[in-house]
Amino acid sequence: MLVSQRALFDIPRDVCFLNAASWSPLPLAAQEAGRTGAARKGRPWLIDQDFATSQYERARHAAAQLINAQASDVALIPSVSYGLATAAKVLTVPAGSRVLTLADDHSSPVLEWTTRAGPQGFTVETLQRPSNGDWTEALIVAIARPGAARVALASVSSVHWSDGGMLDLGKVAGVLRSCGAALLIDATQSAGVLPLDVCALDPDFVVFPTYKWLVGPYGRAFLYVARRHQDGIPLEQTSYGRRDVRADATTYFADTRYVDGARRFDMGERDHFISLEMASIGMETMTQWGNAAVVARLGALTQRIVDGLRDIDVGVPDGHVRAPHILSLTFPQGPANPLVERLAAQGIYVAPRLGRMRISPHVYNDEEDVDRFVAALRELLAPGARRVSPERSTTFKRSCGRDA
Ligand SMILES: Cc1ncc(COP(=O)(O)O)c(C=O)c1O
């Protein structure tokens, strides 16, 4: 099994960071690349076009490998919401049809459609959270509901950011395909950890950023676009999205037809080489470890937590509906926020998410971290434990942020 990779990160021993689903620490190698990249921008006369091209293509290739795509089917974008805005511009959702989303799914795969629903005349149907936690079953039932309008699209996270519920994408993709509906996968909470094979699934769009599970920086994300949509109009109109619009030529707008493949969807100002290289390092490292090893490792850590809390009154989702790397606990006494705050005061960082306590270990965690978390939580929940203070400590505010 993959051993803890803590030595590759800058994590003091007394910090127990179990919050990769919000944002992960950067590996030392990515930090070093960031410093080198900043110095490079300090001397731009040394940067040539070959360097630029190699940076785009390295990142594109690394992202494509994570989902078994061709690099030419992947665009360089800055955020998941950008990917959604692109998809919504390309995809025509017919009036009278339904777009399916998951209850309390992250804003990025949801709000683009709710914003467009009225003007475009379709409805967004939000699936309620199933009591058994099985989002796959709930989605399949909703797709096939008799008498309901035709489903044009499911815009869903592969792993729900708040409860850690995992979709069986193979099943969902098959059902959607059989009724001619499109599938947009927000793979933010799974890319690099869980396998996702676009050749097998044939989704319409897949989008993911690098700053969480891919141990990369903010502002770097990737959009897979199925070939059937690659003739769409990009969100932004860039020179490099066109065949021949070159600043160094004598005729500027020589050929304004779009380039082939998903490259036409590349964001403006994609020349952010500092973070592009950092992103590549994170993605390549995840690929080297491989899904199977990462899942085995993170599944073992979350299971160790479940085992450690077995005799305590906390709600733990069933193993078959939750992702192996995210564990969201519920507490009979109410929202987890005060507990999270008290853990943070001890240097143990988890996230309060919609009342739950979301625990998301990554490869830099080890058994010592999860045992420490279990011991601290048990102590906080022990009968007679000190009541939680309502004030929020600075540490807590720092560690939780607003990021989902
Ligand atoms: C499921 C999911 N999608 C998207 C995002 C981030 O979206 P964006 O890149 O648009 O800020 C998050 C962040 O927590 C997330 O959990």
The ligand as an ORCA input file, in Angstrom:
! r2SCAN-3c Opt
* xyz 0 1
  C     -17.967     20.043     -6.172
  C     -17.249     21.350     -6.346
  N     -17.284     21.964     -7.520
  C     -16.630     23.115     -7.734
  C     -15.897     23.717     -6.738
  C     -15.149     24.972     -7.000
  O     -15.739     25.685     -8.059
  P     -15.039     26.932     -8.739
  O     -13.780     26.448     -9.374
  O     -16.047     27.387     -9.737
  O     -14.766     27.950     -7.676
  C     -15.866     23.121     -5.471
  C     -15.152     23.767     -4.361
  O     -15.289     23.406     -3.244
  C     -16.541     21.896     -5.282
  O     -16.504     21.265     -4.099
*
